[in-house]
Amino acid sequence: MPSFDIMSEVDLVALRNAVDVANRKISGRYDFKGTDARVEQGDKVLTLFGDSDFQLDQMKAILLPEMTAKKIDIRCLEYGDLQKVSGNKVKQELKVRVGVDQELAKKVVKLLKDSKLKVQAAIQGDAIRVSGAKRDTLQDAIAIVRKDVTDFPLQFGNFRD
């Protein structure tokens, strides 16, 4: 029985590369000279440090195109609140969302059931396994999910016949 998986993954090596390139560009810019502006990467968390919220916006304007150039979908970022750090410095955390959360998985399963396609969808951890009798119905299922879920990056892989 043909099947495929719906998942959401981020290439952490490409993300590290994008952060490094963004830090190099930030340190080379004239308007960031003498400031503590930098991007740090933790485990699935990016932290932006700057002197003002305007600087953080400028840093995002550097970081996000670098991520896009490295084929990282920026919809996987969840923006945290601006936090005041010592003095007049600010920081912001960008959480990298990996895996399909339970709420979205239930929405996708309900979407596939309501579509009246002859497919079965099962939630398996942070992925969704979709199986059906024919490849064509699976391709229709992919098209339906792509059309409806636009606010979260999903990959369709592990296609088996």
C-alpha angles and dihedrals in degrees: 000000000000117000143166138190129240110210142151118225136162124209100238093193091056089046091053089049092050091050092050093050091047091051090051091051092047093051090049097051118102096222091056095051113127094010132112094238113148144134118232125194121212127170101312091332128101116199120199117202122193146145096250141006088255089060090050089054090051090050091051088051087058099039101046097056089048090054091048091050089054090053095253113143107231091208086081090072120097111197118223127206123280109260127200113231126189113320115345096331122119136197136192130195122219111198116210107221112215124179131021109284120226095254095053091043091056090048092052093047091050090047091054092046092050091049090070091227115146095247134117120219123197128182111231111182107293095348137065121227114209120190133177143161098256135037091227093061090050090052089050089051090052090051092051093049092046091051096048104036106061103141098065129050111244128182124202113211148133090068110185132183 
